[in-house]
Amino acid sequence: MLKTIKNKLALTLLPMLMLSTLSALADQGLKNPADKAAPEKSTSQSFTLDQAIDYSLSNNPDLQIASERISQAEAQLGVALSAFYPQVTAKVGYDHSNNPAQVFSMIVSQRDFNSNSINNINTPGYRQNFRPEIIGKLSLFRGGQDYQNSKAAELGIDAAEFERSTVRNALIEAVTASYYAYLAAQEAQKVAQDSIAAITSELKQSKLRYEAGTVLKSDVLSLEVKLAEAQEAEIRAANGIELAKTGIATLLGLSTDHAFTVASASSKLPEPKMTASFNNLLELAMTQRPEVKAAATQVEIAQAKLKSEQGAYLPKADAYVSYGQNSQSPGFSSSKDNVTAGVSVEMDLFSGLETKNRVSAAERKAAEARETERKTKLVIEQEVKVASLKLEEAQARMRVTEASVAAADEALRLVNEQRRAETVTVTRYIEAEVARNKAHSNTIAAHYDALSAEAALKKAVGDWK
């Protein structure tokens, strides 16, 4: 929302900025034509992790779809509740007949009955009848179907809200993982670029030494192979950056050609940690994961719909009232109006086994909902287990990579001394330097992976519902 307001303000102020720019150019004699590029730069957005999460929550299409489904469920509730209100219908009918029974009915309804009507009862001739009327109907009892349908609709709103919470929980985790994947890819690219620079520099010197006869041809060839490997790694890392950025753009609801940047994380990254034991995490997930609540709600909905279908075995009662008039010409006259009111009760004695089959289908739907709930719990249990194991693994990798940094620094120092003493090949020196750079990068990448694993665990227990 904040970004949208800023963009609108930028568009509003654009004409004034253009006028002020033209005035400045006129005063300076068009000294700085590069200012024309300024508006393009202002359209680029930069996202930190928190900003990316906030933006995705307001702009991601999946979350918007989930919100629309809540509105649809609310409308469905309104449809279900309409059964408890009276239904009022206005209509106009026209009949033209010479059927004695119908004509006699028209004469009586129009209050035109007299002695001649009896004399001409078998040969009444043609007669027409206009009947404008208003009909009101109120359902008194439908075997509990209206109540059960309204209850199912109310639960449908809860299910839609749980679905939205599920999307929100998954979205925040996906944005977090993509953000750290982007930063990790940048670290991999830095390592590859540092390796390319180091190997290229050493390769130039080695070629000169080879021409001078102090270095073997195999050393030069080895460096060329190392350079090709580093260049290949740099290409993969650059592609990884673009893929991660494309994934972030999709999660933010932006087109792939939308200009934006991903801000680097703060120098002090948070320490990922396991907050509780697996059993406690699993218990927490079962109480707050929206998927569990949604599955339980679907079971209740299926039960309500089953009771609604079973209500078809019971009788139905309706009250109705009709007010109108009968006349031979259009119009309305209070002297010819009539009112009919009553109550009707009906019960299906045989519906071709339709009711039985509808009840059977509802029973199977309820059984399916119960099994879906059980499956959902099993899937979440597995997800919590996997997420906790991955976080433990990521934390262990962090400790290993941190220890490897000191070892790599010391190894490079020793190899450097041996190189000065000309007791090791230049290839060994390059390997030690690349290993040192990679150890430092691996430490940062492992930290990013651990943070992503922590985010996955939070999503598994439903922290972002």
N, C-alpha and C positions, 0 to 999 in steps of 0.2 A: 504494500500500500504506500509506504514511504517513497519507494522508487517511482511509483506511478505519479504521485504528487509532484516529485521533483521534475519528472519529464514534462508534466503539464506546465509547470512554472517556466521551464526552459523554453517551451514553445511560445508561451505568452511573452516572454522577455526577448525573444529572438529579433523581432523588428527593431526594438530599441538598441539592441546590441549591434545590429547591422548599421544603423544610423551613426552610432557613436564610432564604429570602426571606420566608416567612410570619412567622417570628420577628421579622425586622427590621421588617416592616410593623406587627406588633403593638406593638413598642417605639416606633415613630415615629408611631403613630396613623394609619397608611395615608397618609403624606405624599406618597409617590411612586408613584402607580398606573401610571406609564409603564413601570415595570420589567417589566410583563407582556410587553412586546415583545422583551425581551432574548433569550429562547430562539430566536425567529425569526431574529434577526440572527446568532446563532452558527452557523446552518446554512449561511450564505452562504460560498462559497469564493472565494479570490482567487488568480489564477494569473499568475506571471511566465512568460516564455518557457520557461525551463528547467523550471519546475514543470509547465507545460502539456505539454511533451514527455514528461517522466517519467510523468505521469498517463496520457497517451494510450497509452504503451507498455505500461502495465499494465491498461488498461481498454478500449482500442479493440476493437470486435467483429471487425474484419477481421484484426487480429493474433491474436486468440483463435481465429478460424476456421483461420488458417494453422497455429497450434500443434496444433489438433486433427487437421489433415491429416497432420502429422508422426507423431502417434500412430497414425493409420490406416495409414500406410505401414509403421510398425514392426509392426503387427498382420499386415499382408500378408506381411511377411518371415517371421513365425512360421508363417503358412499354407504358404508355399513350402518352408520347412525341414522341415515335418512329413512331406514325402515321403521324407526320409532316415531316418525312424524306423519301426520295425515297427508294423503296424496289428493290434490285437488285438480280436477280436469274440466276444461270447458270445451264443449263441442256443439256442433249444429248438424242435425240430420234432415234429410228430405226423402219422402217416399211418394210414389205415384202408382196406384194400383186399382184394379177392379175386382180383386179377390174379396168375396163377401165378408169373410172373417176379418181381414185386415181393414176393409172399408168401415165395417161396423165398429171396430176398435178405434179408428180415426174419429168417427162421428162422436163416440162417447167421450174420447179424450179431449175433443175440441168443444165439448159441451153443447153440441147441436142436435142432440137426440130428441125426436118428437114422434108423433103417431105415424107420420109418413115413413119414418125410418124402418118401422116394423113391416109396413106394407111393401116396401121395396128392398127387403133384406136379401132376397135372392138375386135381384137384378139392380144392384146399387149404382151401376155405372162407374166411371173413373172418378177418383178423388185423390187429392194430394194433401200432404201433411208436412209442415215445417215444425221442427222441434229444436229450439235452442235450449241448452241445459248446462248446469254446473253440477259435477259429481264429486263428492268427497268420500274418501275411503281411508279407514284406519285399521291397521293390522292389530288384532287383539292377542292372538296367540299363534305361533308357528312352530310349536314343538321345541322352543328354545333356540331355534336356528338363528334368529336375529341377534340374540344375546351372544351366542357363541361366535358368530361372524364378527361382531363388533369387538369381542375380546381378542380374536385372532388379529384383527386390524390394529388394535392397540399394541399388541406384542410385535406386530410388523414394524412399527415405528422404532421400538427398542432394538429390533434386529438390524434395522438400517443404521441406527446410531452406532451400534457395535461394529458394523461393517466399516463405517467411517473411521472409527477408532483404530480398527485393524489397518486400514490404509495409512493412517497418520503414523502409527507405530512403525510400519514397514518403510514408509517414506523417509522418516528421519534417519533410520539406520542406513538406508541406501545412500542418502546424501552424505552422511558421515563417512561411509566406506569409500564412496567415489572421491570425496575430497582428499582423504588420506592416500588413496591410490594415485591420485594426481601428483601429490607431493612426493610420494615414493618414486614415481616415474621420473620426476625432475631430478631427484638424487641420483638415480641410475644414469641419467643423461650426463650429469656433472662428472660422475666417475669416468664414463666413457670419453667425455671431452678432455678431461685431465690426462687420461691414458693416451689418447691420440696426440695431445701436445707433447707429452714426455717422450713417447716413442718416436714421434716425428723428429724431435730435436736430437735424440740419440742416434736415429738412423742417418741423419745428415752428417754427424760427426764420424759415425762408423764408416760411411762411404768414403769420407776423406782419409780416414785411417787405413781403409782397405787399399785405396789408391797409393797410399804411402807404404803399404806392405806391412803394417803393424797389426792388422785385424784380419781374421780369416773370412773367407767368402761365406761360410756357414753362419757366422754371426750376423752378417748383413741380411742374409735370407731369413734367418729366424726373426729378426726385427721386422722385416716386411710382412711375415706371417702374423706377428703380434699386432702390427698396425691394421691389417685387414680384419682381424678379430675385433679390435677395438672399434673400428668403423662400423662393423656389423652390429655390435652392441649399441652404438650410438643411434643407428637407424631404428633398431627395435625400441629403444627408450623413447625416441621422438615420436614414434607411432603410438606407443603406450600413452604418452602425454595427450595426444590428440584423441585417442579413444576414450580416455578418462574424462577429458573435457566435453566430448560429445555426450557421454553418459550423464554428466552433471547438467548439461543444457537440457536434456530430455526431462530429467527430474525437476528442473526449475520451470519447465513449461516454456522453454525458449526454443526458437528455431536454430538450426545448426549454423546459420550465417549471422546470428545475432552476436554483436561485438560485446564480449565481457572477458574479464580476467579473474583468476583465482588468486586471492591474496595468500601470502605465505603465512604459516603458523607462527605464533609467537616463539621467541627464542627458548622460553621455558615451557616445554610441553608437559601437560598433566601426566601424572603417573597412573597407568592403568592398574586396577587391583580387583581381586576377587572379594566381593562384599560379604559372602556367606557360603555355607556348605552347599553341596548339590541338593540335599534333601530340603533345605530351607528355600533354596532358589526354586525348586520344583513346586513346593507348596505355594510360594509367592506367585508363580506363573499360573497355577490353577485357579487362584483367587482373583487375579487382575488381568489376565490375558483376555482381550475382547473376543477372540475366537471361541474360547470356552463358553463365555456368556452368550454369544450369538448362537452356538450350537444348542445350548440349553433352552434358549428362547425358541428356536425352531422346533424343539420337541414339544414345548407348550403350545405352539401354533398348530402343530399337527394334531395334538390331542383335542384342541378346541374345534378344529375342522372336522375331526371324527365325530365329536358329539353333535355338531351341526348336521352332518349327514344322517346320523341316527335319529335326529329329530323329525326326519321325513316320515317315520313310522307313526307319529302322533297326529291327531287331528289339527286342523287349522281353523281359526275363527277370525272373521273380518266384520267390521261395522261399516255401513255405507249410508249415504244420504244423497238424494238427487233432487234438484230444484230446476224446473223448466216449464215450458208451455207447449201446447199443440194448437196449430192454426193452419188455415189453408193458404195464408199469405205471410210473407216475411214480416217481421216486426215483433213487438212484444205487448201483451195486454195482461194486466194483473187479474182480469176476470177469468182468464183461461189458464192461469198458472197452476201447477200441481207439485206436490212434494211427496217423495217416497223415501222412507228410512227403514233400516232393518239390520239384521245380523245374519250372517251366513256361516255355517260350519260345514267343513268338508274333510274327508279322510280318504286317502288312496287305499283301495282294497287290493288292487293288483296293478302294477306298473310295468309289467313285462320283465320283472326282475331288475329293473333299472336301479331302484333304491338299494337292493341287496348288493349289487355290483359296485355302486358308488360307496357304500359303507365298507365293502371289502377293499376297495382301492385306498380309501382313507386309512384303514388299518395298516395296510402295507406301507403307506407314506409315513405313518407314525413310527413303525418299526425301522424304516430307513433312517428317520431322524435320530432315533436312539443309537443306531449303529454309527451314524455320522458323528454324533457326540463322542462316542467311545473312541472312534478313530482319531478325532481331533485331539483328544487328551493324549493318545499314544504318540501322535506326531509332535505335539508340544513337548512331551517328556523327552523324546529323542532330540529335539532342537535344543532344549536346555542342556542336555548332556553333551552334545557336540560343541555347543558354544562355550561351555565351561572348560572342556578339554582343550579347545583351541586357544582359549585365553591362557590357560596354564602353559601350553606349548609356547605361546608368544612371549610370555613372561620369562620362560627359560631361555628362549632365543635372545632376549634382551640381555640377560646376564652373560650369556656366552659371547655375544658380539662385543659387549663392553670389555670383557676380559681379553678378547682378541685384538682390540685396539692397542693396548699396551704391548702385547707380543709383536704385533706388526710394526709398531714404531721402533721397538728394540731391534727387530730383525733387519729393518732398513738401515738402522745406524751401523750395525755390524757389517752388513753387505757393502755399505758405502766405504767403510774403512778397508775392507778387503779389496774393493775395486781400486782404491787409491794405491794399494799395495800390488795391484795387478794379479791378484790370486783368484779372482772370479771373473767369469765372462760378463760382458755387458748385458746379455740376455737375463742373467740372474739378477742383475741390479734392477733392470726394468721390471722384472717379475716382482721383486720386493717392493718397489715403489708403487706399482699398480695394486699389489696386495694391501699396502698401507692405506691407499686411497679408498679401496673397496671396503676395508674394515671399518673405516670411519663412516662411509656411506651406509654400510649394512647396519651399523648401530642406529642410525636415524631411521632407516627403513624398518628395522625391527620394532622400533618404538611406534612408528605409524601403524604397523601390522597389529601390535598389541592394542593400540587405541581402537582400531577397527574391530578387533575381536571383543573388546569391552563393549563397544556399541552393539555388536551382534548379541551379546549376552543380555544387555539391557532390553533389546527388542524381544528376546526370547522370554523374558519374564514380564514383559508388558509395561516397562517404565514410561514409554512415550505414548500411552493410549490416549 
